[in-house]
Amino acid sequence: MSNVIPLRKLESRRGHRCYVLVREERADGFVEFDFSIDDPDLAAELIMPRAAFDEFCQANDVIRCTPEQIEAIDHDKQKWRFGKPGVTE
């Protein structure tokens, strides 16, 4: 039996998209990732063992960000952190 409660069921978020941006798959079996609802630019940083991460992604029907999307998000964050221009679209 699963211990993961899908966020959509927990908070009745039907119609919202959930995104995962994997930051690192560590040698100790943990996955560091950003999780967001509707806006990949606004995310919570999380870490889970691989099996729990896979279950979490399935339970929340996540969309995994592509390497190009990750690069665009990181580039855009630079202007907020360091005042440098980033992606505008």
C-alpha positions, 0 to 999 in steps of 0.5 A: 500500500502506498504512503504517497497522497497525491497532492491533487486529491489532498488539495482538490487541485483538479486541472492543475499541472504538476512539474518536476525538475530533477537537479541531481540523482545522487550516488546514495540513491536520493533524488534532489528535485524541484516540484511545482504546481502550474508554474515551473518557475515557482517550486519547492526543493525536495529530496527523496529516495529513488523509489519514493520519488518514482511513486511521488511522480506517478501519484501526482502525474507529473510533467518532467522538465526537459533539459532545455526547460531546465536551462531556460528556468535557471537562466531566468532565475539569474536576473533575480539573483544577480540582476543579470538579464535572462529569458523573457518568454 
